[in-house]
Amino acid sequence: MIPLQHFLVLSSILFSLGVYGVLARRSAVLILMSVELMLQAVVINMIAFAVYLSPQEFVGLIFAVFIITVAAAEVGLLLAIVLRIYRNRATANVDEVDLMKW
């Protein structure tokens, strides 16, 4: 069985890459991908702790499924917003989209 520390290291690396992507990127699509990477790191963490601490209970796995479902809904909504901004402004750069008006 793989030790818990391996999953924690993987999850922290993925989360750190996601934070770097959110802070360093200018494209809205890349920022969205970085947020999804952070959410998947949290899911890996929750599943690892659920399996190692209480394998009989499925609480961590159920929370992981909810997180994945919310992330899928978030991607759909934010991608629609990014596409609308791109059609109106001809850019997906978050620095150039500083004013939202109808």
C-alpha positions in Angstrom: 0.0 0.0 0.0 1.3 3.5 -0.9 2.0 5.6 2.2 -0.2 8.6 2.9 2.8 11.0 2.7 3.1 10.3 -1.1 -0.5 11.4 -1.6 0.0 14.5 0.5 3.1 15.5 -1.4 1.3 15.0 -4.7 -1.6 17.0 -3.5 0.5 19.8 -2.2 2.5 20.0 -5.5 -0.7 20.1 -7.5 -2.2 22.8 -5.2 1.0 24.9 -5.4 1.0 24.7 -9.2 -2.7 25.8 -9.2 -1.9 28.8 -6.9 1.0 29.8 -9.1 -1.2 29.5 -12.2 -3.9 31.7 -10.7 -1.4 34.4 -9.5 0.8 34.4 -12.6 -1.4 33.9 -15.6 -3.4 36.6 -17.4 -5.7 34.4 -19.6 -9.1 33.7 -18.0 -9.0 30.2 -19.5 -5.7 29.4 -17.9 -6.8 30.8 -14.6 -9.9 28.6 -14.8 -7.7 25.5 -15.4 -5.5 26.5 -12.4 -8.6 26.7 -10.1 -9.6 23.2 -11.4 -6.1 21.9 -10.6 -6.5 23.2 -7.0 -9.9 21.6 -6.6 -8.5 18.2 -7.9 -5.7 18.5 -5.4 -8.2 18.9 -2.6 -10.1 15.8 -3.9 -6.9 13.7 -3.9 -6.4 14.9 -0.3 -9.9 14.0 0.8 -9.9 10.6 -0.8 -6.4 9.7 0.6 -7.5 10.7 4.2 -10.8 8.9 3.8 -9.1 5.6 2.7 -6.4 5.8 5.3 -8.4 7.0 8.4 -11.8 5.3 8.0 -12.0 2.9 5.1 -15.4 1.7 6.2 -17.1 5.1 6.0 -17.6 6.8 2.7 -17.8 10.4 4.0 -14.6 11.6 2.3 -15.5 9.9 -1.0 -19.0 11.5 -1.0 -17.5 14.9 -0.4 -15.1 14.3 -3.3 -17.9 13.4 -5.6 -19.7 16.6 -4.5 -16.5 18.7 -5.2 -16.2 17.1 -8.7 -19.8 17.9 -9.4 -19.5 21.5 -8.3 -16.3 21.9 -10.3 -18.0 20.6 -13.4 -20.9 23.2 -13.0 -18.3 25.9 -12.3 -16.4 25.1 -15.5 -19.6 25.3 -17.6 -20.7 28.6 -16.1 -17.2 30.3 -16.1 -16.5 29.1 -19.7 -19.8 30.7 -20.8 -18.8 34.0 -19.1 -15.3 33.9 -20.7 -16.7 33.2 -24.1 -19.2 36.1 -23.8 -16.3 38.4 -22.7 -14.2 37.2 -25.6 -17.0 38.0 -28.1 -17.6 41.4 -26.7 -14.0 42.5 -26.1 -12.1 40.2 -28.5 -9.7 39.2 -25.6 -9.7 36.8 -22.8 -7.0 38.7 -20.9 -8.2 39.5 -17.4 -6.1 42.7 -17.2 -8.0 44.2 -20.1 -11.4 43.3 -18.8 -11.6 45.6 -15.8 -15.0 47.1 -16.5 -18.2 45.0 -16.8 -21.0 46.9 -18.4 -23.9 45.8 -20.5 
